[in-house]
Amino acid sequence: MLALLLLSASLSAQVRIVLPKRHYQSQEQIPAKLENMTSGPVTVCVGFGQWVPKGGTIESTPSPFFVEQIDDGKWSSLLNGPDFGSNSQPVKVDAGKSMQFHFRLNGAGIMRLRLDYWIGSRSDVKCNGPRKDTKHLLSETFSLG
């Protein structure tokens, strides 16, 4: 049991969310990198139908992350992420590889990113429904506003 717990902690420590800063302005582009430093692939759901206004145009912002905000000591998801109003598809991230995503947020507060992922190359993953057998990963917190 202890070996399984250590293996699970080791795997999650090797999949990381990297944010370059800890403070962003509202509508500033936030680059987030998903790094897979495990010895095998992982699968994530990436929402491809998301967009945000950028000046007088619209910018596509595919993302595998849920954005959570703390309010009165409780974390809650904002209405964005791979489950909210998008065409979400499974994407494999090979061992030792990373993927860069960017997004913009309105408002102010303390935020974090949450990533749900599966160990291995999983073409059977259903992104638009209940998620089973997922691992969860949280980024460090960052402030907005």
Secondary structure as UniProt FT lines:
FT   HELIX           2..14
FT   STRAND          15..18
FT   STRAND          23..24
FT   TURN            26..27
FT   STRAND          30..36
FT   STRAND          42..47
FT   STRAND          51..54
FT   TURN            55..56
FT   STRAND          57..60
FT   STRAND          65..71
FT   TURN            72..73
FT   STRAND          74..77
FT   TURN            82..83
FT   STRAND          88..93
FT   TURN            95..96
FT   STRAND          98..103
FT   STRAND          109..119
FT   TURN            123..124
FT   STRAND          135..138
FT   STRAND          142..144
//
